[in-house]
C-alpha cells in the first residue's frame, strides 16, 4: 500500500490560525480607522481654506 502515510498529530506551531486571523483583523481595523481620520482631517482643512 504505497502512499499511505499516518496522520500527522496537530501540534501548535507558534500562533494558531485563529490567533493570526484575529491579529490581522485588528491591524486592518486600526489601519482603516487611521485612514478615515486622515480623510476627515483633510476634508476639514479644505473646508476651512474655502471659507477664508
HULINKA-V262848 format. One line per field, one symbol per residue. ss: DSSP state (2 for helix, 1 for strand, 0 for the rest). psi: psi as a letter, one per 20 degrees, with the letter a starting at -180 (. if undefined). burial: I if it has 16 or more other C-alpha atoms within 10 Angstrom, else O. A space follows every 50 residues. Layout:
# HULINKA-V262848
ss: ???
psi: ???
burial: ???
This chain:
# HULINKA-V262848
ss: 00000000000000002222222222222222222222222222222222 20
psi: mqioqqqqqnppocqrgggggghgggggggghgggggghggghhhggghh i.
burial: OOOOOOOOOOOOOOOOOOOOOOOOOOOOOOOOOOOOOOOOOOOOOOOOOO OO
